[in-house]
Amino acid sequence: MSTDSDERTGTDDARSEHASSEHSSSEHGSRSGRPRSTGRSRAMNGSGPAGIVSRAIAGVVDVLMAVVICGALVLGTALVDAVLDPRTLALPLRLPWEVSAVSFLVIAAVYLAFCWGTGGRTVGGALMGTRLRAKGGRPGWVTACLRAGLCAVFPIGLLWVVVDRDRRSLQDRLLGTSVVYDEPALVRTDRR
């Protein structure tokens, strides 16, 4: 049962919503009626594409993580060799550079795929507050493995972020992913 006051209230609500939309549009210069948000405000709200500096720092941290993993594997191999045959106590540094380079790329790709497949973020991404997103939310294992392989084999494609209006790399464009700022822990709305 509808009364005249209910109808007036609904009309008043629509008018005030339209007025606030026009106010936002004229105040911020947006043609769509939605207020523009800057990269900084989107970053503070936990949305929006991650910037080149954040992604670069996260990338450096991830390369260092891959180096640490490679070093641990080399030392672990030397330790196993020393336990099995104490006379051969030496680091296995006699590998050709091609083998070392390919081994590093494989280890880096496995590290990236594992991190993106399990939580959508690497150690560098966690430090910088960024996360990999796919069209449906968190990337699946296939997407994580493909992106990791492409990033390891074709890292120059990551520089496309500088010229892309959505701050997506060539790998992101190809696979339908994006790196976004994650919602800060202090602003989370899902209090469990």
MARKOLZA-365666 format. One record per residue (C-alpha): residue number from 1; residue in three letters; x, y, z. Coordinates in steps of 0.25 Angstrom, whole numbers, plus 2048, in hexadecimal, padded with zeros to 3 digits. Layout:
N
+-----+--------+------+-------+-----+
| num | residu | east | north |  up |
+-----+--------+------+-------+-----+
| NUM |    Ala |    X |     Y |   Z |
...
+-----+--------+------+-------+-----+
//
This chain:
192
+-----+--------+------+-------+-----+
| num | residu | east | north |  up |
+-----+--------+------+-------+-----+
|   1 |    Met |  800 |   800 | 800 |
|   2 |    Ser |  807 |   80D | 7FB |
|   3 |    Thr |  804 |   81B | 801 |
|   4 |    Asp |  807 |   828 | 7FB |
|   5 |    Ser |  812 |   82A | 805 |
|   6 |    Asp |  819 |   81E | 801 |
|   7 |    Glu |  818 |   822 | 7F2 |
|   8 |    Arg |  81D |   830 | 7F6 |
|   9 |    Thr |  829 |   82A | 7FE |
|  10 |    Gly |  82D |   821 | 7F2 |
|  11 |    Thr |  82C |   82D | 7E9 |
|  12 |    Asp |  834 |   836 | 7F3 |
|  13 |    Asp |  83F |   82B | 7F4 |
|  14 |    Ala |  840 |   82A | 7E5 |
|  15 |    Arg |  842 |   839 | 7E4 |
|  16 |    Ser |  84C |   83A | 7EF |
|  17 |    Glu |  854 |   82E | 7E9 |
|  18 |    His |  853 |   836 | 7DB |
|  19 |    Ala |  858 |   843 | 7E2 |
|  20 |    Ser |  863 |   83C | 7E9 |
|  21 |    Ser |  867 |   836 | 7DC |
|  22 |    Glu |  867 |   843 | 7D5 |
|  23 |    His |  86F |   849 | 7E1 |
|  24 |    Ser |  87A |   83F | 7DF |
|  25 |    Ser |  87A |   840 | 7D0 |
|  26 |    Ser |  87C |   84F | 7D1 |
|  27 |    Glu |  885 |   84F | 7DC |
|  28 |    His |  88F |   844 | 7D7 |
|  29 |    Gly |  88C |   846 | 7C8 |
|  30 |    Ser |  888 |   838 | 7C5 |
|  31 |    Arg |  87E |   836 | 7B9 |
|  32 |    Ser |  879 |   829 | 7BF |
|  33 |    Gly |  874 |   830 | 7CB |
|  34 |    Arg |  87D |   828 | 7D4 |
|  35 |    Pro |  888 |   82F | 7DC |
|  36 |    Arg |  896 |   82D | 7D6 |
|  37 |    Ser |  89F |   826 | 7E0 |
|  38 |    Thr |  8AE |   828 | 7DF |
|  39 |    Gly |  8B8 |   81C | 7E0 |
|  40 |    Arg |  8BC |   820 | 7EE |
|  41 |    Ser |  8AD |   81F | 7F3 |
|  42 |    Arg |  8AB |   812 | 7EC |
|  43 |    Ala |  8B7 |   80D | 7F2 |
|  44 |    Met |  8B3 |   811 | 800 |
|  45 |    Asn |  8A5 |   80B | 7FD |
|  46 |    Gly |  8AB |   7FE | 7F9 |
|  47 |    Ser |  8A8 |   7FE | 7EA |
|  48 |    Gly |  8AD |   803 | 7DD |
|  49 |    Pro |  8B9 |   7FE | 7D5 |
|  50 |    Ala |  8C7 |   7FE | 7DB |
|  51 |    Gly |  8D1 |   808 | 7D7 |
|  52 |    Ile |  8DE |   806 | 7D0 |
|  53 |    Val |  8E6 |   809 | 7DD |
|  54 |    Ser |  8DF |   800 | 7E6 |
|  55 |    Arg |  8E0 |   7F5 | 7DB |
|  56 |    Ala |  8EF |   7F7 | 7D9 |
|  57 |    Ile |  8F2 |   7F7 | 7E7 |
|  58 |    Ala |  8EA |   7EA | 7E9 |
|  59 |    Gly |  8F1 |   7E4 | 7DD |
|  60 |    Val |  8FF |   7E7 | 7E3 |
|  61 |    Val |  8FA |   7E0 | 7F0 |
|  62 |    Asp |  8F5 |   7D4 | 7E8 |
|  63 |    Val |  902 |   7D3 | 7E0 |
|  64 |    Leu |  90A |   7D3 | 7ED |
|  65 |    Met |  901 |   7C8 | 7F2 |
|  66 |    Ala |  904 |   7C0 | 7E6 |
|  67 |    Val |  913 |   7C2 | 7E8 |
|  68 |    Val |  912 |   7BE | 7F7 |
|  69 |    Ile |  90A |   7B2 | 7F2 |
|  70 |    Cys |  915 |   7AE | 7E8 |
|  71 |    Gly |  920 |   7B1 | 7F3 |
|  72 |    Ala |  919 |   7A8 | 7FC |
|  73 |    Leu |  918 |   79D | 7F2 |
|  74 |    Val |  927 |   79E | 7EE |
|  75 |    Leu |  92A |   79D | 7FD |
|  76 |    Gly |  921 |   792 | 7FF |
|  77 |    Thr |  927 |   78A | 7F4 |
|  78 |    Ala |  935 |   78C | 7F9 |
|  79 |    Leu |  930 |   788 | 807 |
|  80 |    Val |  92A |   77B | 802 |
|  81 |    Asp |  936 |   778 | 7FA |
|  82 |    Ala |  93F |   77A | 806 |
|  83 |    Val |  936 |   771 | 80E |
|  84 |    Leu |  937 |   766 | 804 |
|  85 |    Asp |  945 |   768 | 801 |
|  86 |    Pro |  94D |   771 | 80A |
|  87 |    Arg |  959 |   771 | 801 |
|  88 |    Thr |  952 |   779 | 7F7 |
|  89 |    Leu |  94F |   785 | 800 |
|  90 |    Ala |  94E |   790 | 7F6 |
|  91 |    Leu |  943 |   799 | 7F0 |
|  92 |    Pro |  93E |   794 | 7E3 |
|  93 |    Leu |  942 |   7A1 | 7DB |
|  94 |    Arg |  947 |   79A | 7CF |
|  95 |    Leu |  93A |   79B | 7C7 |
|  96 |    Pro |  93A |   7A2 | 7B9 |
|  97 |    Trp |  933 |   7B0 | 7BA |
|  98 |    Glu |  928 |   7AB | 7B1 |
|  99 |    Val |  924 |   7A1 | 7BB |
| 100 |    Ser |  925 |   7AB | 7C6 |
| 101 |    Ala |  91C |   7B5 | 7BE |
| 102 |    Val |  912 |   7AB | 7BA |
| 103 |    Ser |  911 |   7A5 | 7C9 |
| 104 |    Phe |  90F |   7B3 | 7CE |
| 105 |    Leu |  904 |   7B6 | 7C4 |
| 106 |    Val |  8FD |   7A9 | 7C8 |
| 107 |    Ile |  8FE |   7AB | 7D7 |
| 108 |    Ala |  8F9 |   7B9 | 7D5 |
| 109 |    Ala |  8ED |   7B4 | 7CD |
| 110 |    Val |  8EA |   7AA | 7D7 |
| 111 |    Tyr |  8EB |   7B4 | 7E3 |
| 112 |    Leu |  8E2 |   7BE | 7DB |
| 113 |    Ala |  8D8 |   7B3 | 7D7 |
| 114 |    Phe |  8D7 |   7AD | 7E5 |
| 115 |    Cys |  8D5 |   7BB | 7EC |
| 116 |    Trp |  8CB |   7C0 | 7E2 |
| 117 |    Gly |  8C4 |   7B2 | 7E1 |
| 118 |    Thr |  8C2 |   7B1 | 7F0 |
| 119 |    Gly |  8BF |   7BF | 7F5 |
| 120 |    Gly |  8C0 |   7C9 | 7E9 |
| 121 |    Arg |  8CC |   7D0 | 7EE |
| 122 |    Thr |  8DB |   7CE | 7EF |
| 123 |    Val |  8E4 |   7D2 | 7FB |
| 124 |    Gly |  8E7 |   7DF | 7F3 |
| 125 |    Gly |  8D8 |   7E1 | 7F1 |
| 126 |    Ala |  8D5 |   7DF | 7FF |
| 127 |    Leu |  8E0 |   7E9 | 804 |
| 128 |    Met |  8DA |   7F4 | 7FA |
| 129 |    Gly |  8CC |   7F1 | 7FC |
| 130 |    Thr |  8C9 |   7EB | 7EE |
| 131 |    Arg |  8C1 |   7DF | 7E9 |
| 132 |    Leu |  8BF |   7D8 | 7DC |
| 133 |    Arg |  8B1 |   7D8 | 7D8 |
| 134 |    Ala |  8AA |   7D0 | 7CC |
| 135 |    Lys |  89D |   7D2 | 7C6 |
| 136 |    Gly |  896 |   7CA | 7D0 |
| 137 |    Gly |  89E |   7CE | 7DC |
| 138 |    Arg |  8AA |   7C6 | 7E1 |
| 139 |    Pro |  8B2 |   7C0 | 7D5 |
| 140 |    Gly |  8B1 |   7B1 | 7D3 |
| 141 |    Trp |  8BD |   7A8 | 7D2 |
| 142 |    Val |  8BD |   7A8 | 7C3 |
| 143 |    Thr |  8BD |   7B7 | 7C2 |
| 144 |    Ala |  8C7 |   7B8 | 7CD |
| 145 |    Cys |  8D1 |   7AE | 7C6 |
| 146 |    Leu |  8CF |   7B5 | 7B9 |
| 147 |    Arg |  8D1 |   7C3 | 7BE |
| 148 |    Ala |  8DE |   7BE | 7C6 |
| 149 |    Gly |  8E4 |   7B7 | 7BA |
| 150 |    Leu |  8E1 |   7C4 | 7B1 |
| 151 |    Cys |  8E7 |   7CD | 7BC |
| 152 |    Ala |  8F3 |   7C4 | 7BD |
| 153 |    Val |  8F6 |   7C2 | 7AE |
| 154 |    Phe |  8F1 |   7D0 | 7AA |
| 155 |    Pro |  8F3 |   7DA | 7B5 |
| 156 |    Ile |  8F4 |   7E6 | 7AC |
| 157 |    Gly |  8E5 |   7E5 | 7AA |
| 158 |    Leu |  8E3 |   7EA | 7B8 |
| 159 |    Leu |  8E8 |   7F7 | 7B4 |
| 160 |    Trp |  8DB |   7F9 | 7AC |
| 161 |    Val |  8D5 |   7FE | 7B9 |
| 162 |    Val |  8DC |   80B | 7B7 |
| 163 |    Val |  8D4 |   80E | 7AA |
| 164 |    Asp |  8C7 |   807 | 7AD |
| 165 |    Arg |  8BB |   80F | 7B2 |
| 166 |    Asp |  8B7 |   804 | 7BB |
| 167 |    Arg |  8C5 |   801 | 7BF |
| 168 |    Arg |  8C5 |   7F3 | 7BA |
| 169 |    Ser |  8D1 |   7EC | 7B5 |
| 170 |    Leu |  8D1 |   7E4 | 7A8 |
| 171 |    Gln |  8D0 |   7D7 | 7B0 |
| 172 |    Asp |  8C3 |   7DD | 7B7 |
| 173 |    Arg |  8BD |   7E1 | 7AA |
| 174 |    Leu |  8BF |   7D3 | 7A4 |
| 175 |    Leu |  8BA |   7CB | 7B0 |
| 176 |    Gly |  8AF |   7D5 | 7B5 |
| 177 |    Thr |  8B6 |   7D8 | 7C2 |
| 178 |    Ser |  8BA |   7E5 | 7C9 |
| 179 |    Val |  8C2 |   7E9 | 7D5 |
| 180 |    Val |  8BA |   7F1 | 7DF |
| 181 |    Tyr |  8BC |   7F7 | 7EC |
| 182 |    Asp |  8B7 |   7EE | 7F7 |
| 183 |    Glu |  8AD |   7F3 | 802 |
| 184 |    Pro |  8B5 |   7F8 | 80E |
| 185 |    Ala |  8B3 |   7F0 | 81A |
| 186 |    Leu |  8AF |   7FC | 822 |
| 187 |    Val |  8A3 |   7FF | 818 |
| 188 |    Arg |  89E |   7F1 | 816 |
| 189 |    Thr |  88F |   7F0 | 818 |
| 190 |    Asp |  88E |   7E1 | 81A |
| 191 |    Arg |  891 |   7E0 | 829 |
| 192 |    Arg |  891 |   7D1 | 82D |
+-----+--------+------+-------+-----+
//
